[in-house]
Amino acid sequence: MADKPRIKLPKEAAKGEVIQIKTLVSHVMESGQRKDAQGKTIPRKIINKFACEFNGKPVFACALEPAISANPYIQFDAKIDEAGTFKFSWTDDDGTVITAEEKIALKA
């Protein structure tokens, strides 16, 4: 099980402002191509999908491949037109979904 993801974004933004969002989740991202000490292949275990929504609307999504290093870091931009909640999800090969939420307010 992964640790709680780390997410960095401003607590508030002006209407129409483009903000930068940084995410990092702890995960082994085992490619399935390495062998253990006994020579057996270590099974693949990666996060294969990342998605971000803002107030229920998709903002960013991507597929991750075995070549991605451990603890994948994802950075992207989003335009803020209203206050709301970002929802993030990382989907593992075994079906596990890691989720997190962050709120952002509009500057007065």
Secondary structure, 3 states (H helix, E strand, C coil): CCCCCEEECCCEECCCEEEEEEEECCCCCECCCCECCCCCECCCECEEEEEEEECCEEEEEEECCCCCCCCCEEEEEEEECCCEEEEEEEEECCCCEEEEEEEEEECC
